[in-house]
Amino acid sequence: MSINLFFRQKLSSAVICHHVRRLILPVSPNLGQQRRSSIYEPDYLETGKPKIPQYNTLNIQLKGYDFAVLENYQKLVHKIAEGMDVEVEDGWAVPPQHLKVQRFKPESTIVDTEYTMTVYERNVQVIHLPSTVGSILFEVLQTALPEGVSMTVHEHKEEHEETRYIPDAELLELKSQLEELRGPNVKKK
């Protein structure tokens, strides 16, 4: 086989490949990018999926007077949510509230007895909760709710994030002492 014949065959196959490539690739460059990115997943698979609305990030807030009961119920809430394929993002405790309750003698303002009660709070945060699963989850949790525990469900806000942290009294005291030492001439940043 001569060198001329060899180069003609290679050249003709290169021209054929070029023409075939032009036929396969679309004319519009944007369309080609879409096709290349979705080679393995056709577009009709995404359009066939049902569009179920989802809740925003929700906090399931649990409050009660008995610490042990509240802790066990929080574990149960977490377990039920994960069993229903609900994504649990976070769970946290809030510092307890101390309440002073007074009981008065009948028809007087004299204190008969005085009680100090502690209210404990736990939160479970769920995300990407489909609306079809949400109502079932809340009903199951309400049914399993122990006596003395209250449950509320609300959308997550920044105020809820701030309440979970206990302010450091010693650090705040040191900051105030530092400001006193600086004097009134220094501007605050």
C-alpha positions in Angstrom: 0.0 0.0 0.0 1.5 3.3 -1.0 1.8 6.3 1.3 -0.5 8.4 -0.9 -3.3 5.8 -0.6 -2.8 5.5 3.1 -3.1 9.3 3.7 -6.2 9.5 1.4 -8.0 6.8 3.4 -7.1 8.6 6.7 -8.1 11.9 5.3 -11.5 10.6 4.1 -12.2 8.9 7.4 -11.3 12.2 9.2 -13.7 14.1 7.0 -16.4 11.4 7.5 -15.9 11.6 11.3 -16.2 15.4 11.2 -19.5 15.2 9.3 -20.8 12.5 11.6 -19.8 14.6 14.6 -21.7 17.6 13.2 -24.8 15.4 12.7 -24.7 14.1 16.3 -23.9 17.3 18.1 -26.7 19.8 18.1 -26.4 23.2 16.4 -27.2 25.2 19.5 -24.3 25.1 22.1 -26.7 25.5 25.0 -28.8 22.5 24.0 -25.6 20.4 23.7 -24.6 21.4 27.2 -28.0 20.3 28.6 -27.8 17.0 26.8 -24.2 16.3 27.9 -25.1 17.0 31.6 -28.2 14.8 31.5 -26.8 11.9 29.6 -27.4 9.4 32.4 -30.7 10.9 33.5 -33.3 11.8 30.9 -35.3 15.0 31.4 -38.6 13.2 31.5 -37.7 11.4 34.8 -37.7 14.7 36.6 -41.0 15.9 35.2 -42.7 12.6 36.2 -41.9 13.1 39.9 -44.8 14.4 42.0 -44.3 17.8 43.4 -45.1 17.4 47.2 -44.7 20.6 49.1 -42.4 20.5 52.1 -42.5 22.4 55.4 -39.8 24.8 56.3 -37.4 23.9 59.1 -39.7 23.0 62.1 -39.0 22.8 65.8 -40.9 20.3 67.9 -40.9 21.9 71.3 -41.5 19.7 74.4 -42.1 21.1 77.9 -42.6 19.2 81.1 -42.1 19.2 84.9 -40.5 15.7 85.1 -37.0 15.6 83.7 -36.8 11.8 83.1 -40.2 11.6 81.4 -39.3 14.5 79.1 -35.9 13.0 78.2 -37.4 9.6 77.3 -40.2 11.3 75.2 -37.6 13.3 73.3 -35.8 10.0 72.5 -39.1 8.6 71.3 -39.8 11.6 69.1 -36.4 11.3 67.5 -36.9 7.5 67.0 -40.4 7.9 65.5 -39.2 10.7 63.1 -36.3 8.7 61.9 -38.5 5.6 61.5 -40.8 7.6 59.2 -37.8 8.8 57.1 -38.0 12.3 58.4 -34.6 14.1 58.5 -33.8 15.2 62.1 -31.4 18.0 61.9 -30.8 18.8 65.6 -32.0 18.2 69.1 -31.2 20.4 72.1 -32.1 21.3 75.6 -32.9 24.7 76.9 -32.0 25.9 80.4 -34.8 25.1 82.8 -37.2 27.8 84.1 -37.8 28.0 87.9 -41.3 29.1 88.9 -42.5 30.1 92.3 -46.1 29.1 93.0 -47.9 30.3 96.1 -51.1 29.0 97.6 -53.1 31.4 99.8 -55.4 30.7 102.7 -59.1 31.0 101.8 -60.3 34.6 101.5 -57.0 36.1 102.5 -53.7 37.3 101.2 -51.7 35.1 103.7 -49.5 32.5 102.0 -50.5 29.0 103.1 -47.8 27.1 101.1 -45.1 27.9 98.6 -43.8 25.6 95.9 -40.8 25.9 93.6 -41.4 24.2 90.2 -39.0 23.6 87.4 -40.1 23.6 83.8 -37.7 21.6 81.5 -37.7 22.1 77.7 -36.4 20.0 74.9 -36.4 20.6 71.1 -36.2 18.4 68.1 -35.6 20.1 64.8 -36.8 18.5 61.5 -36.0 19.6 58.0 -37.4 18.7 54.5 -40.6 17.3 56.0 -43.1 16.5 53.2 -46.6 17.8 54.0 -48.1 14.3 53.4 -45.9 12.8 56.2 -46.1 15.9 58.5 -49.7 15.4 59.5 -49.2 11.7 60.3 -46.1 12.4 62.3 -47.8 15.1 64.4 -50.8 12.9 65.1 -48.6 9.9 66.2 -46.5 12.2 68.4 -49.7 13.7 69.9 -51.1 10.2 70.6 -47.9 9.1 72.4 -47.6 12.3 74.4 -47.2 11.4 78.1 -49.1 13.1 80.9 -47.6 16.4 82.1 -45.7 17.0 78.8 -46.9 19.6 76.3 -45.9 19.7 72.7 -45.8 22.6 70.2 -44.6 22.7 66.7 -43.4 26.0 65.2 -41.2 27.3 62.4 -37.5 27.8 63.3 -36.5 31.4 64.0 -33.3 33.0 65.2 -34.8 33.7 68.6 -35.1 30.0 69.2 -31.4 29.6 68.4 -30.4 32.2 70.9 -32.4 30.7 73.8 -30.5 27.5 73.7 -27.3 29.0 75.0 -26.6 29.9 78.6 -24.9 33.3 79.0 -21.6 33.1 80.9 -22.0 35.3 83.9 -18.3 35.4 84.6 -17.5 36.4 81.1 -20.1 39.2 81.2 -18.7 40.4 84.5 -15.1 40.6 83.1 -16.4 42.5 80.0 -18.1 45.1 82.3 -14.9 45.5 84.4 -12.9 45.9 81.2 -15.2 48.7 80.0 -15.0 50.4 83.4 -11.2 50.4 83.2 -11.1 51.9 79.7 -13.1 54.9 80.8 -15.6 57.1 79.0 -13.2 58.4 76.3 -13.0 55.1 74.4 -15.6 54.6 71.7 -17.3 51.2 71.4 -17.0 49.3 68.2 
